[in-house]
Each structure stands twice: as structure tokens, then as C-alpha cells.
Amino acid sequence: MTTCGHLDQIRDVSPDSDEGCGDCLAIGSRWVHLRMCLSCGHVACCDSSPNRHATAHAGATGHPIVRSVEPGEDWRWCYVDQALV
């Protein structure tokens, strides 16, 4: 794994949605996979989804790291460093 200078921004957060991508639900859209922001708990859709809400959230808030919330997946991604952490 790559060294990431943003690990200090990971918080002990809970998902803000257990129903899916809250942004997609609000506009009646669909998603492919879900990611959770590790700074605030926002659950949003991945870059394979039509609206790419997780990336949009990271860009709008500056929150750098997400984790997959897909069953059986245990990884984190830093948008700033473009690396698994």
C-alpha cells in the first residue's frame, strides 16, 4: 500500500444511509457500488455509477478517504493520493 498523508482525517463515523446512495435516492437515480466517506460517514455511489457521487463529495468537501461498503470488500481509497490506503 502507498503511504498516505491523510490518514489523520479518518474519523469514527457511522453511515448516513443504510438504504443506498442518498444523493441518487434524492434524484431517483441508480448506482452500481457504494462508498462511505471516512471523514463524515456520507454514503455515495462509485465512479462506475452514472453520477459518481462519492468523487463529487470528496471534491466538494475535501474529505479524502472512502471505504467500500460492498459485502466482502475491505479496502480504502484516498482521492488525493489516488491510492489504496
N, C-alpha and C positions, 0 to 999 in steps of 0.2 A: 504494500500500500504506500501511497505517496504521503509525504509529510504535509500537513495542512495547518496553517496558522489561524484557523477559525474555530478550532475545537472548543475554545473558551466561550463560544456563543451558543453551545448546546445547553438547553435547559431541561428540567424535569417537567415535561408537558404532557397533557392528555390530548387525544384527537378532538378537534372541534366538531367533527361529524362522524357518525358511525353509519351513515346512510350512503356515503359516496362523496364525490367531489361537490362541495357546497356551491361552488361557482357554477358548475354545469347544472346542478339541480335548479338553481335560481333562474337559469335561462332556458331550461328544458332541453339541454343538450346531453350527449352521451360521452363516456370516457372509456379508455382501454385499461389503464392501470392507475393505481393511486399512490401518492407520495405524501408524507407528513413532514411539515416544517419542524425542525428540532429547536427552533427558537421560540415559536409561539403555538405549535400544535395544529396549524391550519392544514386541512386535508384537501389536496387538489390533484388534478389529473396530470399524467406524464406527458412527455414530448411526443409519444405515439398517438396521443389523443388529439382530436381536432382543435381544441382550444388551448392546449399547453398551459393550463392554469398554474401548475407548480412553478414553472420557469417564470411566468408573469409575476407571481407572488414574490419570488426571490428578487426579481428586478425592481419591483415597486417598493419593497420593504428593506432590502439589503440583507435579508436573512439568508445566510449562505448554504446551510446544510439541510438536506432532506433525507428521510429514510423510506424505504419501500414499506408499504403496509399490505403487500400481497402475501397471502398464505405461503409459508415455506421459504420466503425470502428474508434475508438478514444482512442488508447492506445499507451504507450511507454514501451520499454523493455531495461533494462541495461544488457549487456552481462557480465560485470564484476561482478555485484552483483547477476546475474541470477534472476532478479525480475522485476515485473511491477513497473513503477515509474510514 
